Amino acid sequence: MFEGSCLCGAVRYALSAEPGPIIKCHCRKCRKASGTAFATNALVERKDFTLQAGQEALAEYESTPGVFRVFCRHCASPLYSRRPHEPERIRLRIGTLDTPIAARPTAHIFVESKAEWDEICDDLPQYAQRP
């Protein structure tokens, strides 16, 4: 079991299974949404994700047609994104986990649009877009 929360603690969730592969996304929208060089996300099966508290604190923004970024309306922590055409999965923002995990990032995606001031200093595979 893994647990996570937003910055202010209003939203709390649990995962009943390991998250999927951890990916560092360098696309412009992930950079804007996170305020950093990339967002670190993992696919999670919706059935393994349980909101424990804070349903009323959740808000979402449709950043791209069919992509909804879900965040805490109090502290603005990005929590996950969802896609209505893929209701069985969410893309969890790994930085919101409170429980340590053994898994490590597996790749960088959308590196063709990475921030010009950022350097990728690891040996992970890099993809110009989503593989």
C-alpha positions, 0 to 999 in steps of 0.5 A: 500500500502506498499513500500520497497527498497534496501540499496542504494535506486536504487531498489524501489518496492510497494506491493498492499496487505499484505504480507503472513505469515512471516517466519524466515528461519534458513537454511544454504543458508539463513544464508549465503545469509543474513550474519545473523542467519536467513532470515525473509521472506514472500510469496507475490503474484507476481500480488501484487508486482510492481517494481517502479525503479531499474530494471537495478540494479537487479541481481540474483543468482541461489543458489539451482536448481530452486531457484533464489535469487534477489538482488541489484547489487550496494549495494547487498541488498537481495530483494526476491527469485523467483522460475520459477516453482512457477511464481505467488509468490515471497519470499520477504525479509521483512527487505527491507520494508520501510512501517511499517507492523502490521504482525509479524513472525509466525514460524521458519523453518529449525531449525535443521540447525540453527547456533550453536551460535544462540538462539531462544528466542520466543514462535513461532512454530519451524520446523526442515525443511519446514512444 
